[in-house]
């Protein structure tokens, strides 16, 4: 029987106050882990902490930081490591969908997307690496979008940044394998998260949120939009000893949405 436990493990989750990051934090706490969640807003972090405290007895640390900043990445990692003692599991889970016609994207927009999605993963992973290497145990999981494998019309800069994140995943997996540092990516499709709540609120088509989600579902072979919890279940598997022989892969958790395996 496969049992996904994380008793005594310490996890750092960026973008951990909402969506799939928060769902992963819940799963980890339930499985016996201690967690540090990083997000920008103190008030949202406080709400997340209250909810997580209901899920288990693990230590919960909240850290307000802007992960597009190298200094904030360093400060957040140091705070998490100090509070938890060590970081065994790192979830690089930040960034929203950012898509525009290629010719309209400025240097500043390219740099901003790379800083948030790619360089934050590089910086947190680099900080976690020495401890994982010395303990001969580590898990790094990168959240990516289907654009990493399937860039569509008008999908930059996000698809380009996510493709770089997939290459980073493979590079780190190769370098970490001999030290039992397992590195994988999870490819998100269309999930019911705050990102889509905001997108619906921003549109002006007179549709209800339910109609909006139903329209999205028609684009998915399973004909339904997934949940953050379903996505986070794969993260728990990869972070636990149940996933001890999986590294260097990017797994689609999207109801069949991405045509590229």
C-alpha positions, 0 to 999 in steps of 0.5 A, a space after each residue: 500500500 502506498 502511504 504518502 507521509 511527511 512526518 518531520 519533514 520541513 517544506 518551504 512553499 512560495 505562493 503558499 497563501 492561496 491556490 495550489 500552494 495553499 492546497 499543497 501546504 494543507 496536504 503537507 500539514 495533514 501528512 505530518 510536515 512542518 511548513 513555511 509559506 511565502 507570499 507578498 501580503 501579510 493579511 492573506 498570510 494570516 488568513 492562510 495560517 489560521 486555516 492551516 492550524 486546523 489541519 494538523 499539529 505541524 509548525 506553520 511559518 508565514 513569511 511576507 516577501 516579494 520573490 522577484 527580489 533577490 534580497 527578499 528571496 535570500 531573506 525569506 529562505 533564511 527566515 524559513 530555515 531558521 524557524 524550521 531548522 532545515 528545508 527538506 522540500 521546496 515548492 517553487 510555486 509563484 507566478 500568474 499567467 502573463 500572455 501578450 502578442 510578442 511584438 508588444 512585450 517590453 524589456 521590462 515585462 520580460 525581465 519582470 516575468 523572468 524574475 518572478 517565475 524563473 529567477 525565484 526558482 533558481 534563487 530558492 533552489 540554490 539556497 536549499 541545495 547545500 543542506 539537501 546535499 549534505 543530508 542526502 535527501 531533498 525534494 524540489 518541485 516546480 509549478 509550471 504551465 502547459 505553455 512550457 510544453 505547448 506555447 500557443 499564439 500570444 503566449 509570451 512571456 509566460 510560455 518562454 519563462 515556463 519552458 526555461 523552468 522546465 529546462 531548469 528542472 531537468 538540469 537540477 535533477 541531473 545534478 541532484 540525482 547522485 545526492 538524492 535530491 529529486 527535482 520534478 515539475 508539475 504542469 498545471 492546466 485549468 484549475 478553479 483558483 483565485 487567478 480565474 476568479 480575478 480573470 472573470 471579474 475583469 471581463 465584461 461579458 455578463 456571464 456568471 462565474 459558473 458559466 465562465 468555468 463551464 465554458 473553460 471546461 469544454 476545452 478539456 477532454 475530461 469536460 471539467 475544470 480541476 481543483 487545486 486539491 487535485 493538483 496538490 495531491 501530485 505534489 504530495 506524492 512527489 514530496 513524499 517517499 512514495 515518489 522516491 524514484 521519480 526525478 527529472 520529469 514534468 507531469 501534466 495534471 490537467 485532465 488531458 488539456 495539454 496535447 504534449 506528454 
